[in-house]
Every structure is written in C-alpha cells, then in structure tokens.
C-alpha cells in the first residue's frame, strides 16, 4: 500500500470516529499530566467532543455508500442511523456523569470519561465495519472498556462481584463469538462480509450443517451484548454493582451496538441464498424466536420480584431485548426501521429512568424501591418525569415506547409468514411488565414517604432529564419526525 | 381545531385550572371542579344538538406514515361521531358532572389530585367515543387505564391496591389483545379509518383472518363488558372503588365494551359474527342468569349491584346475538339505559353509605321511616332496574327480546327467566331496605340534601324520558342501525 492509495481513500467519512479517538487520547494525556484546575473540565471536553462528532455525522446525512480500506470500513445508511443512536445515547450519559454530586464514590473521574469514549469508539467501529476482523476489534474495544468501567468502584463489594461476573461471562461469550466466526471463515475462506455472503450462497447445501453450527454459536455469543437469553445472567449483578451512568451505558449503548452487530452479520451473511431457495437465516429463525420468547418472559417475570431498582431495570432490559429481537426474527422491509426506532425510544426512556434513580440514590443513599415512596409529595418534578419514563417503558400511548411497540406489532404481522406467536408472547410480556412498572407508580403517588424532606433538581440534573422527556414525548406524539429521518 | 377536538380536550381546562387552587381550600376546589365539568357537558350538548340538525364534520390531520416496501401505511389524527357515539358522549358528560359533584361528599383526602384524575379519565372516555379510527381509539382507551388505576389504588376501599392490580391486569390483557387485532386490521386494510376498514372487510369477508380478528375483538371487549368468566375484576372495582369512580365506571366505562362490540365487531365483521351468533347468545344467557342468580344471594348492596350489572350486560350480548335491527337497537338502548340506572343506583348507595357507614344488607332495613326521600329514590331505581314499563330499561329489554324471539326463540324463552330473577333480586333488596322492620341502629340521620336530590332527579328524568319518548334515542341512532343492518345483510 503506497501513499497514493492511502490518500485516495475518503478519510472524511471517518471524521466522527477520528474525533472521538483524538478527544479520548487528549483527555487521557490531560488526566495523566494535566493540572487539577484543567482536570475538572475533562467531562465537559468529552461532551464537546461527542457534540463535534455528532455534527460531523449529521453532515454525512444522505451521503452515498462509501467503502474504504478495502471494504473493512463501510459507510451506509445503516451505519449512519445506528451511529446516531450511539452518539445520542452516550451524550445523554455524559450529561448524567456531569450532574453527579460531589460525594459520589468515583473519584477517578478522568479514567471514567476516556473509557466511556473508547467504548463508544468501539461501538461506532462495529456499526461501520465490513470485515469480521474489524468487527471483532470493535467488539473487544467495547468489552474491555466496559469491564474496567464496571470494576472501577473498587471498594464496593457489589461492584467487585458484578465485575467478576461480567468479565467471566464476557470472556466466555467472546470465545463463543470467535469460535462461531471461525466456522464461517472455514466455510468461506475470507473475513470480508460481502465475500462471505457470496461464498455462503453458492456453497449452501454441502456446507449447511457447518453453517448452522456456526450460526448458533455466533448468535449465542452475541446474545451476551444484548443481554438476551442465554447470556443474560450477568445483567442484574453488573447493573447493580456498576455506577449508575455505567449501567445506563451498558443497557443502552452497549446493547444497541450488540443489535448493530447482529443485524450486520446475520442479515448480510446468512440471508442470501439462491433464488427461490430457503436461506439459512429463514430456516434458523425458529431458534432466534425461541431466544426472543425466553428473554421476554424471563426478563419480565423475574422483574416482578425485584426490590433493587437497578436490578429491576436490568431484568426489564432483558425483556426489552426480547422485544427488539422480534423484528429480527420477522425479517421484512420494516425490520431495520423497527429496530432503529425502538432502540432510539429505548435510549431516551431508559437513560431517563436511570437518571431519576441516579438522583435519588445519591440523595437517599439507597437503591431500594422505597426511595420512590411518596415521591410525588417530596419532588413532583421527579415523580412526573419518572411516570413518563415508566409509561413509555410499559408502552402506554402518548410515549415513544408505544409507537415502538406498535411498529414491532405491525412489522411482525405484515412479515411473511406472520409471527402471531411472537406478537402474542410480547403482548403477554407487556401485561406482566405493567405490574412492576405500575407498582412504582403506586410507590410514588400513593405510599407515604419513607424519607424526609423535599428533593430538588439542580440545573445540571435538569439537562438530561429534560432531554429524555422531550425525546420520549416527541417520539410518542410526532413519531414521523424520526421515521422520516430514518428513511 | 374542530368542534370534536374541542370537545375531547375540554376536560384539560379543569385539569389545569385546579393546579392554581391551593390544595387545602376544599370548598373552592369543589366549586371549580364542578364548574369546569360543565365545559365538556356544554360541548357534549352542542354536539348532540348539532348532530340532530346537521352533519358534524370530522377532524382530520395527517399524522403517522409507515413505509414497508411498496406498501405504505398512513394513520391520521381523525375524530368523527355517529349516532351511537354522540349519545354516549352526551351520557359521559352528564355522568361525569354528577360524579364530580358526588366527589364532594365522598372524597376526603387529596381532593385536588382526585378531580384532576377524573378530568383525565373524562378526556380518555370522550376520546374513545369520538375517535374516527382504531389507532386513535386505542390511544384514548389506554389513557383511561392510568387514571382509573390511580383512582382505585389511592381512594378505594380496604382492598384497594389488590383491586387496582386486578383491574390493571384484566384490562391490560384486553387492551393488548385489542392492539394486536388493530395491528392485524391495519396490516390487512392499510388504514385504521372506520369506513375504510369496513369497506375492506366487506370485500374480503370470508377469510380466516376476519374470523380471527372478530374473536380477538370479542375477547378484548368481552373483558371490558364484562362477559362471564372474565368478570371478577369488575366486581372488585364495583365493591372497592370510591363512589364517584364507580358511578363513572358502571355508567360509562363498561359501555366501551358494548360500543366496541357493536361498532367494530358487527360493523366490520358481520359475516364472522354471524358464525359466532350461538356463542354470543349462550354467553349472553350465562351472563344474564349467572349475574341475576348471584345478585340474589349477595349480602352486600354493592355486590348485588355489581352482579346486576353483569346480568344487564348479558342483555346487551343477547341483543347483539340476535343480529337484527331490533336486537341491535335494543342493545344500544340497554347500554345507555344501564349507564343511567347504574349511575343512579350508585349515587344513592353512596349517599346511604355516607349516612349509615355500611352497605351490608343485614343491617339496612326500614329506611323509609328514617329517610323517606332516599328510600323512595332507591325504590325508583330498583323499578327502573327491573325494567318497569315507562322507564328506559323496559324499552331496551323489550326490543332485545323482540329481536331475539325472531332469530333464536329458545334462547329468548330461557332469557325471560333471567328477567323474572331480576325482579326478584331487585325487590328483595329494596323492599327490605325500605319497608323492612325498623331497628334504631344508626341514630339520627338526615335525609338527602339538595345537592344529592338534584343529580338524582336529573338521572330519573333521563330514565323516564327515554322510557316515554324512546324516539329521542331511536332517531339519533337510526343511521347507525341502518349501516349495521346493511352489513348484516337484511
């Protein structure tokens, strides 16, 4: 590769990634060598960096498909729209980090910031990669940064337990993923997704058993990131142990990245077949459907018994992973739109809910559900905000969550064949989820407060709250804004 | 912004104004809430009058568009009314004002939040009846769920949280079945507009999909109505909810089930419903007899009324099962009539319970000596409930059975047994309460005051008005019936 070819690539397409990379490097240097007076601005620098990356990304809106570095980096509308969610989600989480009160136990603020940025960089590379190698590198970058972030509260017993579980489960999942990829490589002899897809469709038949094994192993490995069955057990412990912004990152950005990689891999590799023949994907959707059903039911049923708020949200997020798997099972023209919209809605409502929990957990020093008792009397603003997020998570009309759910229903029914069983299970799971979401409403509006004194929301805390409320409501009442943006 | 949008969102005015009134100024809160409840009432009256004289234009705005390959699905924000929904809107407005007035006697704590939730509930119910497509219908349908849940769990009786969760689970299941059905209709017809859907399924009426959706609708609205094995939540609500909420619940919310079954069920899937006629008739019969029998053996006045509601809802099902003009007309009449009668009953029961602190039938007897007005009104309510000629209940039962004898005479014969049982349980309860032996248990209690008499009289006038001049309603719903009759095919 000489300089001429190197310069001929459209490097400009990678501007968002480069921005994040440069900011992360600079911030880590500042953290090492900078004075304390500069250090306290590190999170603000990060916010500016993400904002800049977001602006670069928006300039690429409607840009034609580009692939550089010999197809290892692809820019297409898929990459664009999912990177948008990743950046928005991380931005909201940084607002959360900024809002923290002085006595929060994380003192190593700098590390925290640039680890979040490097994790974000990993997810963005995953969204854009067209090669198994870069895909895996992006995945590992995300995983390793996440492990450290979870383990960072080193004096907290729960955090240590969570970090231990996370790293062991994560290691196993990574091994699964890599093992699955090796099967794919064995069949096709290449790591480029485009080539793999061509090889798979021509070699189908003779290699089908091997491809099936590869499919299952790969999917199981990737289920870890989206916290769906069978790799879901880490979720509650890790969410409980990690600092709340990290939990929010894992449940939103990391999960979104998991879905990105699943769609990218499975839809391109396994969904091409000889004209008229069943593709491997369509013969395997039964397997994915079972995982979706188990996730929806297990997540929502176990959430019923939780009293720790972060564990509750963790189980609910397992259930939501099941919902988002439905459009992936019922592959149709609406699949991408459904997944994208649901993830966007999910980012706003989940980060919002985490934000309320974060504020309360700092003031009450507890994560028990009782921090919500009588909240309407103590802080009407927080109570109303939490109500909006909970109603959206439950899928009540007027909120983004409802439109997302309706979208998934319509997509699954209009698919061929129509997935009535999945839709039915999702309906049942939703009713189950009403029980624990509405239970929190009862705590807030009806129970007498167990904590004294009024709680106020300061300016820094108001920013992410307002952003999440706006997102949840606007997407619920004017969903076409987002839908038009997507198409 | 059209008239219908103003109507639907008018309860918001009360909701907002109440924020500006200090929490502890009870008198002011009562007054303002009552005054604000007249705003939707006036709009309801206006819609009712305009509907009689002129067409009411639908409110349409383009809203959401989904692209799925070549197909594109569009959802509008559209409000529209027909005869049936106009009457139900008017009924909602009347009963809401009465319930809010009743709130001033029955609700002691957090009255401001109570009224605000009531206004939110009213917004939901008005929206349900005024929506012009299924998607919007569903949105308003779900909006009623949240205020009802909070009203039940905060102001209810002893088992309030348990009842609230019962309500939530049953209605949640119902609404999600409905949502799946709506999604299926949407995918098949490409729109959720009532007329478009009706035409779409008129041309593809024999498909299995239509039958499936019809069954889903029957289940979803069957929970709301409620139909026999799905009724336990409704009894709990009737027994545990605060009186104003029961008035609205029995008076209006249950009618959403009837409205849905008639407008969407028979309206969209007449052929599929023809296949279900026998099922409907048997379910109706079971409701009628089971409700009446259990009403006969209850020891609590509220439970008697709860089972009596189930029994009366059976008559609606029988009317639907008859699937002819007079049957459906009877069902619609029964929906309206039961709304008024149930509201009247619970209004009086509320006043009674406030005075005696009990609704146990064992303790209540000989009230005619103590409180002649209250006892007299209770007797009137009972007579209306058992369908005395000259009152609204008679008209509806007469028409339902007229239709039923034409189509399914045997079911009609058994059904009349239910009517006899109704007479028995109504009289058993009320006769003993009013004319039974007088025991001096409650000390000095006062008779109804003017704030209790006026709403009672309004309801009684409506009940007798419909009984004597059924044409007020018949002429309004004529066009609705006509459209439905064309669908049924004769």
Interface residues (C-beta under 8 A of the other chain):
Chain A: X332 X333 X334 X337 X391 X396 X397 X398 X402 X403 X405 X406 X407 X409 X410 X411 X413 X414 X418 X420 X423 X424 X427 X428 X430 X431 X434 X435 X438 X441 X442 X445 X446 X479 X480 X483 X487
Chain B: X63 X64 X65 X66 X67 X68 X69 X71 X73 X113 X135 X138 X139 X140 X142 X143 X145 X146 X149 X150 X153 X154 X161 X164 X165 X168 X169 X172 X173 X176 X177 X179 X180 X183 X184 X186 X187
